[in-house]
């Protein structure tokens, strides 16, 4: 196990770097951006690694001297002298970039940046080739989204926000934190979707706390809330690369492995349903949970077809899902203002009720598919 600490933000930056490399022909930013991000990511990892030891834990990040962290790790035999030497070279590279005002990438600098990137991927437990292959153009947009900050002020949603998703999106980080405060289960907020006009919606995801940090949101199941101009959906969702996870979910539906969870949801609230999504957030084919609770032979045959379709899509980003356990709130003039007034309580209540379901799916995926 690596001694180095990688939080979710650092993992996100690494994936962003890989996305920039995969779509470099579309890049319009400074040519040295990848070099800079690699160097900054390494510096961040060294500071966070130092903080897990008593020697550095009380120091604020700006005061931690990374050369001291490297020396400490080498003295305590947490890293080899060879690794320590490489890290010092990488830090020298970082310092030279910070002191330079040039935005032009050099051949030598690019080689060093690639060395750092390989080191970061290896220590974070990421397969660099697989990660590069799985990156999508949306990853570039997503990393540019604003992160939730603990001191952000929550501002209640109003109906007019749904006429302007740009405005609604600005409220989402604080909204996610407000929902998090009201959760009574082991769910934590994950990175909010990047909002671009071609997606037509916003997704505020939450994942189980037991999920390893190096598992990308695109690879797994989450619960959350999706906002579009015409409706709100609270429920399950699968990432764009979560083919195996989604197939396992359908198998669990077909084999009755989620019957207890579904029956519990049905007892707690009549608003639960199954629905399909297309082009990320648009909703269609809403039907009762009873369709899967009865498990007629025709139901099983239909789900079998969806499993086969999912397998055939392997390697292609998923932009649609079927049979997602959800609550759907339509934007109706007669009651939407009233609904919005209590939406945070409704979202947190629903996510708490959905927790046993996502927990069951995650455990089954880990034991049956070996995702980690």
N, C-alpha and C positions, 0 to 999 in steps of 0.2 A: 504493500500500500504506500502511495506517495506521501511524503512528509509535507508537501506543498498544499496550500489552501486555495481552493477555487470557489468563489461564490457564484450565484446565478448570473450576476451582471458580467463577471469576467468570462464565463462560458458564453454569454450572449455576444460579447465583443469578439471572441475567437470565431464564432460562427459568422459574425458580420464580416470579419476579415476574409474568411473563406468565400462568402457570397460576393464580396468585391472582386476577388480573384477570378471567380467563375464568370462574372459578367463584366470583366474589366474593359471590354470594348465599348461599354456604355458609360464608363466613368467620366465625370466632368470635374471632379475635385482635384486637389493638388496631387501631383504624381507621387509625393512622398507619404501619402496618407497611410498606406499599409505599413510602411516602416515605422511611422510614428505610433500607430495603434499596437503593433507588436511590442515595441519598446515600453509603452505605457502599461500594457497588460502584464508584462513581466514585472515591472516595478510594483504594480498593484498586488500581484501574487506574493512577492517577497515581503511586502509590508504586512499583508494579512497573515502570512505564515509566521512572521516574527511575533505578531500579536497573540498567537496561541501559546507562547512561552512566557513564564513569569518575568523574565528579563526585560521584555518589551511591552507587556500587556497594558501598562499604564501610560505609555507614550502615545500622544496623538499622532495620526498618520503622517503629518507633515514633518514631525521631528524624528521619525524612525530613519536611521541611516542604513540603507540596504547593504552596504559593504560589511557593516557590523553583523547584520543578520546572516550573511553568507559565512562570515568567519565563525560565528556561533554554531551554525549548522555543521560546519566542517569539524570544529573542535569537539562537538558532541557526537560525531560520527553519524549524523543524520544524512549527510551526503559525502561522497568520495572526494578526494583532492582534485580529481579530474573534473568532476561536476562543478566544484567550487571555482576552478579556473575558468571554465566556460561561462559560468554565471557572472564572474567579474568582467569578462570580455563583453557580455551582453549589457551589463550596466554601463560600461564605458561607452558602448554604442548609444545607449539611451541618453547619457549625458551629452554626448557630441551632438545628438539631434536637438536636444533642448537648447543648446547654445548656438545653434545655427538658425539663420532666418530663411534658408533656401527651401523652396517647395519643389525642387527638382530631385527626383530619385536617381541615385547613382547605382551602377552595376554592383559595386562592392557593398553598398548599403542594402540593396535588395537581397543579396546572398545572405548577409547577416540576419536580416529580418526573417528570411525563410528558415534559418537555423533556429531562431527563437520560436517561430510558429510551430515547428516540429517538436521542439522541447515542450512547449505549452500543451500541445495536443496529447503527447505521450503521457505527461504527468497528470493531465486532467482525465485520462482514460478515454480519450476520443480517438476513433479511427479516422485519421486525416483524409484518406482517400474516400471512405464512405461518407464522411461529413461533407466533403466537397461535392460529391455526386448528388447529395440530397438537398443542397442549398437551392433556394428559389429566389426569384427577383424580389418577392415580397419580404424576404429577410432583410434586404437593404432598407426597405421602408420601415419595417418593424423596429429595428434597433434605433431608429431616429425618433421613436415615440417617447413621450415624456414618462419618466418613472414616478411612481408614487413616493411622496416624501411625507415623513411623519408629521410635519408641521403644516401640511396643506389644509386649507380651510374648506370644509365640506359645504357645498351650496346645493340646496334642494333642487331637484329637477322640476321643470314646469313644462306644460304641453308645448309651448312655442319652441322648446329645445329640439323637438322632433321635426320641426320644419327646417332646421339648420343643424345638421350633424357635426359641422365644424365646431359650433358652439357647445353642443352636447359632449363632444369628445374632450374638450378642455375641462369639463367637470368630472370626467371619468376617473382619473387617478385618485382624487379625494373621495369620490363615491366608492371606489373599490376598498379604500381604507375604512370607510364608515361601515360597509358591509362586513368587513373582516372583524371589526370590533364586536359585532353582534352574533358572530358564529360561535357555537358551543361545541363544535366538532373539530377534528384535526385536519382542517382545510386551510390552505394559505393562498393568498393571491399570487397569480403568475402574471407574466408580461401581457399587457393589454394589446390587442391587435393593432396593427398600423391602419389608420383610417385613410383610405384613398377612394376617390369617387367611383372607381370600377368595382369595388366590393359592395358598396351600398349598405354597409352596416358596421357596427362596432361590437367586439366580443370582449367581455370582462371575465377572464378565466380564473378558476380556483382548482388547485390540485391537492392530492393527499400529501401530508407532511413527510410520509415515509418514502416518497418518490425520490430517488437519487437526483442530486442537482445537475448531473451531466446528462440527464434525460431531457431532450428538447421537447417543448410543447408540441411540436409537429409530429412527434413520435408516439404520443400517448393520448389517453382519454382524459378529459377534464369535465368539470361542471362549471356553469357560469350563467351569465345573462347576455343575450344578444339584443341590441337595439337597432331597429330600422325605422324609417319614417312612418311605417304603418302598423308596427306591432312590437311586442317584447316577448322574447322566448327565454324561459329559465329552464335549464336542463343539461343533458349530456351533449358532448361534442367530441369529435375525433380530429386530430391534427392531420395536416395534408400528407404526412408520410406514415400515418398510423394504420397501415393496411393489416398487419398481423393482429394488432390490438382490436381493430374493428371486426375482423373475421371471428376472433375469439368471443367477442360480445354477441354476435349473431348466433354462434354455436351455443352459448349459454341460454339465449332466448329459446332456441329451438329445442334444447334438451331439458328445459324446465329448471335450469340451475339458478334462475333469478326469481322463481315463483314467490318465495317468501318475501323478498324485497318488494316485488310488484304488488302483492296482496296487501302488504303494510301501507304502501303509498296509496292504494285504492281506498283503504279504510280511513286514512288520515285526511284525504282531500279529494273531492270529486273532480277537481280541475286537472288532474294528471291525464296525460294522453301520450300517444305515439305520433310522431310526425316526421316527415321528410324535409330536408333542406336542399336547396339547389343554389348554385353560385354563392356559396359560403353561408348566407344568412337568410335567404328568402324561403318562406315556409309553404308547404303544400301537403296534401294527403293526411290531414289530421284524423285520427281514429282512436277509439276507446282502448284502454289497456286490456279490456276483456278479449280483444282479438288474440293476444298472445297468452292470456291467462287460460283460455280454453284449450289452446294447442290442438286444433283439429289437424287432420292429415294434410289438408290444403294449406294450412298456415305453415306447417313444417316444410312443405314443398316450395312455398314462396320464399321462405328464409334461406333454404338451400341454394336457390338461384342467386340470391343476393351475395351469399358467401362466395360462390363461384365467380360472380362479377367482380367482387373485391380482389380476389386472387389474380384475375386477368388484368387488373389495373395496377398491379405491383410495379413500382418504378415511375408511375404517373401520379402527379399531385392530386389528392382528393379535394374536390371543390363541392361535393354533395354527399349527403348521408341519408340513410333510411332508418326508420323505426327508432328514432331517438326519444327516450323517455323525457317528457317535457311538460311545462305549463306554458300555454300561449295566451297572451293578453292582447287583444285586438284594440286598435285605436278607434274607439267609437265615440262620437261627439257627446253622447248622453252621459257617459260616466268616466271618460279617460282622465279628466282633471282630478276627480275624486280618487281614482286608482293611483295616479302618480303621487298623490300626497302621502300615501303609505307604502310606496314601492320598496323602500329599503327594508322595512320589516318583512314584506312579502318575499323579497329575494332571499334574505338571510334565513327565514323560516324554511323556504323551499330547499335551499342548499343544505341546511342541516338535515332535512328529511331525506335528501338524495345521497347523503354521505355513505350509508351502508351499501348502497348500490355501487358507487364508484370504488369503494374499498374492496368489495367482492370481485369486481372486474379486474382491478389492479392485481390482487392476489392470484387470481386465476391466470392472468397473462404471465406473471412472473414464473409460476410453477409449470405452466403448459407450453409457453413459448420461449422462456428463458431470456426475456428482455430485462435489461438492467441498466 
